[in-house]
């Protein structure tokens, strides 16, 4: 007997309403029926933008669990996410940020059934950063879709930013998941069945967002546990500063190539497994 579809758990920030709409459609297509989302808006977000996004959610048939406003401390997401997980109750939880579109190697029900059968209490994924063909941090047109606007997928997060590209995409309700959904201490996903997490972060407005993060974390206005988030933002800003305001999509380190939400990238299982199993936290040096 197939299990109940997982509840989707997400904290949504000030994204554009068309992205939220595309995100909800994507997960409904995967089979998700229950969305537990909460909005969090930093102080700089104007009222009209908050209201537009809340209205978009209602039009999609989703009633947000709550809305909070204030500093985006490093622990904010984790606290809000865990409250939603408690509310979701028993079963599997699907964890996804609003710019993450998960792509599975089999139908979602089969992925969960396989995890149950093999005794895995989490399912893992690996980030696949999506960018425009030009490398520009550009906007997108809803009628064209995300695949058309950001056709290239590659490994920007860990090979440029030195961030953790691993994700826990599905977890049983009683499994604790670390900040950023990167790990579940004490639980190892099956490295041969990794989801591709298409990461549509590199859109118009991201550079201002990264500069704001650095400013707030550096000043202490937003609390941080480690300087990792600030350091990652600085690396991206330095890179685009060196390349005329764009991401250098021809750099072979990033392995950018054309990908699609309709089909897993060629040779994904081996590629993802190799990165997932060998990734280690970046060793900071005096040259950073």
C-alpha positions in Angstrom: 0.0 0.0 0.0 1.4 3.4 -0.9 2.0 5.8 1.9 0.3 9.2 2.4 2.0 11.9 0.4 4.4 13.9 2.5 3.5 17.3 4.0 5.6 20.0 2.4 7.3 22.2 5.0 8.7 25.6 4.0 9.6 29.1 5.3 9.0 31.5 2.5 10.7 34.9 2.3 10.0 37.9 0.0 10.1 36.0 -3.3 8.1 37.2 -6.3 4.5 35.8 -6.5 5.1 34.1 -9.8 8.0 32.0 -8.2 5.6 30.9 -5.4 3.0 29.9 -8.0 5.5 27.9 -10.1 6.8 26.3 -6.9 3.4 25.2 -5.7 2.5 23.8 -9.2 5.8 21.9 -9.3 5.2 20.2 -5.9 1.5 19.5 -6.7 2.7 17.8 -9.9 5.0 15.7 -7.8 2.0 14.6 -5.7 2.1 16.9 -2.7 -1.3 17.7 -1.3 -0.6 19.4 2.0 1.5 22.6 2.2 2.5 23.9 5.6 4.2 27.2 4.9 5.0 30.3 7.0 6.1 33.7 5.7 9.0 35.6 7.3 9.8 39.1 6.0 12.8 41.2 7.1 12.0 44.7 8.1 13.0 46.3 4.8 10.2 44.5 2.8 7.4 47.0 2.1 3.8 46.2 3.2 2.6 46.0 -0.4 5.0 43.2 -1.3 4.0 41.2 1.8 0.3 41.6 0.9 0.9 40.6 -2.7 2.6 37.4 -1.6 0.0 36.5 1.0 -2.7 37.1 -1.6 -0.9 34.9 -4.1 -0.8 32.0 -1.5 -4.5 32.3 -0.9 -5.2 32.2 -4.6 -3.2 29.0 -4.8 -5.5 27.5 -2.1 -2.8 27.7 0.6 -3.5 29.3 4.0 -0.1 30.2 5.6 0.3 29.0 9.1 1.7 32.4 10.1 3.6 35.5 9.1 6.5 37.0 11.1 8.4 40.2 10.5 11.9 41.1 11.8 15.6 40.2 11.6 16.5 37.1 9.6 18.8 35.6 12.2 20.6 32.4 11.3 18.4 30.4 13.6 15.1 32.0 12.4 14.5 29.5 9.6 15.2 26.5 11.9 12.9 27.6 14.6 10.0 28.4 12.3 10.6 25.2 10.3 10.5 23.0 13.4 7.3 24.6 14.6 5.7 23.7 11.2 7.1 20.1 11.4 5.5 19.7 14.9 2.2 21.0 13.5 2.5 18.6 10.5 2.5 15.5 12.7 3.5 11.9 12.0 4.7 10.7 8.6 7.2 12.0 6.0 8.0 15.7 5.7 9.3 17.2 2.4 11.6 20.1 3.2 12.1 22.7 0.4 13.0 26.4 0.2 10.9 28.5 -2.1 13.7 28.6 -4.7 14.3 24.8 -4.6 12.5 22.6 -7.1 13.2 19.0 -6.3 13.5 16.4 -9.1 13.4 12.7 -8.1 14.7 9.6 -9.9 11.3 7.9 -9.5 7.7 9.0 -8.5 7.6 10.5 -5.1 5.5 7.6 -3.7 8.0 5.1 -4.9 10.9 7.1 -3.4 9.2 7.0 0.0 8.3 3.4 -0.3 11.9 2.4 -1.2 13.2 4.4 1.8 10.7 2.7 4.1 11.6 -0.7 2.7 15.4 -0.1 3.1 15.1 1.4 6.6 16.2 4.8 5.6 14.5 7.6 7.6 15.8 10.4 5.4 16.1 10.9 1.6 19.0 13.1 0.4 19.4 15.5 -2.4 22.2 17.6 -4.0 21.9 21.2 -5.1 22.0 21.9 -8.9 22.4 25.7 -9.3 20.4 27.1 -12.1 21.6 30.2 -14.0 20.9 32.2 -17.2 22.8 31.2 -20.3 24.6 34.5 -20.2 25.5 34.2 -16.5 23.5 37.4 -15.8 21.5 37.5 -12.6 18.4 38.2 -14.6 14.6 38.3 -14.1 12.3 35.8 -15.7 8.9 35.9 -17.4 6.2 33.6 -15.9 4.9 32.7 -19.4 8.3 31.4 -20.4 9.0 29.5 -17.3 12.1 28.9 -15.2 13.7 26.3 -17.5 13.7 28.8 -20.3 15.1 31.7 -18.2 17.7 29.6 -16.4 18.6 26.8 -18.7 22.1 26.0 -17.2 22.6 23.8 -14.2 25.9 23.4 -12.4 27.8 23.2 -9.1 28.2 26.8 -8.0 27.3 26.4 -4.3 30.3 24.2 -3.3 32.8 24.9 -6.0 32.6 28.7 -5.8 30.9 29.5 -2.6 32.3 26.6 -0.6 28.9 26.0 0.8 27.3 22.6 1.7 25.4 21.4 -1.5 23.9 18.4 0.4 20.2 18.5 1.3 17.8 16.4 3.3 14.7 16.6 1.1 12.5 14.1 2.9 12.6 13.1 6.6 10.4 11.1 8.9 8.6 13.3 11.4 10.8 12.3 14.4 14.1 12.9 12.7 15.8 16.1 13.6 17.2 18.1 10.7 20.1 20.6 11.0 20.0 24.3 10.0 19.5 24.8 6.2 18.2 21.2 5.8 21.8 20.1 5.0 22.1 17.2 7.4 20.2 15.0 9.8 22.6 14.0 12.5 22.7 10.3 13.0 21.1 9.5 9.7 22.7 8.9 6.3 20.7 9.2 3.1 21.1 6.5 0.4 23.8 8.1 -1.8 22.7 6.0 -4.8 19.2 7.6 -4.8 19.8 11.3 -4.6 17.3 13.9 -5.7 18.4 16.8 -7.8 17.6 20.1 -6.1 17.2 22.7 -8.8 18.3 25.9 -7.1 16.8 29.0 -8.7 18.5 31.5 -6.3 20.5 33.3 -8.9 17.8 35.7 -10.1 17.4 39.5 -10.3 17.7 41.1 -6.9 20.0 38.5 -5.4 23.1 40.8 -5.3 21.3 43.4 -3.2 20.1 40.6 -0.9 23.6 39.3 -0.5 25.0 42.7 0.3 22.2 43.2 2.9 23.1 39.9 4.5 26.8 40.8 4.8 25.9 44.2 6.3 23.4 42.8 8.9 25.5 39.8 9.9 28.7 41.9 10.1 27.0 44.5 12.3 25.3 42.0 14.5 21.8 43.2 13.5 21.2 39.6 12.4 22.7 37.0 14.6 24.9 34.3 13.1 26.4 31.1 14.6 29.4 31.0 12.2 30.5 33.4 9.4 29.8 30.8 6.7 26.7 32.5 5.2 28.4 35.8 5.1 31.5 34.3 3.6 29.5 32.6 0.9 27.8 35.8 0.0 31.1 37.6 -0.2 32.6 35.0 -2.6 29.6 35.3 -5.0 29.9 39.1 -5.0 33.7 38.9 -5.5 33.2 36.5 -8.4 30.7 38.6 -10.3 32.8 41.7 -9.6 35.7 40.0 -11.4 33.5 39.0 -14.4 31.6 42.1 -15.3 28.6 41.5 -13.1 27.9 38.0 -14.3 28.6 34.4 -13.3 31.3 32.9 -15.4 29.3 30.0 -16.9 32.3 28.8 -19.0 34.5 28.0 -15.9 34.9 24.2 -16.1 34.9 23.9 -12.3 31.1 24.6 -12.2 30.2 22.0 -14.9 27.4 24.1 -16.2 25.3 22.4 -18.9 21.7 22.6 -20.2 19.3 20.8 -17.8 15.5 20.7 -17.4 12.9 20.0 -14.7 11.4 17.5 -17.0 14.3 15.1 -17.0 17.1 14.1 -14.7 20.5 15.3 -15.9 22.5 12.7 -17.8 24.6 10.5 -15.4 23.1 12.2 -12.4 23.3 9.2 -10.0 27.1 8.8 -10.3 27.8 12.5 -10.4 25.6 13.3 -7.4 27.0 10.3 -5.4 30.6 11.4 -6.1 30.0 14.9 -4.7 27.7 13.9 -1.9 30.1 11.3 -0.5 33.3 13.3 -0.8 32.1 16.8 0.2 33.8 18.1 3.3 33.4 21.5 5.1 35.7 24.1 3.6 38.9 24.8 5.5 39.2 28.5 5.9 42.7 30.0 5.5 44.2 33.4 6.0 43.9 34.0 2.2 40.1 33.9 2.3 
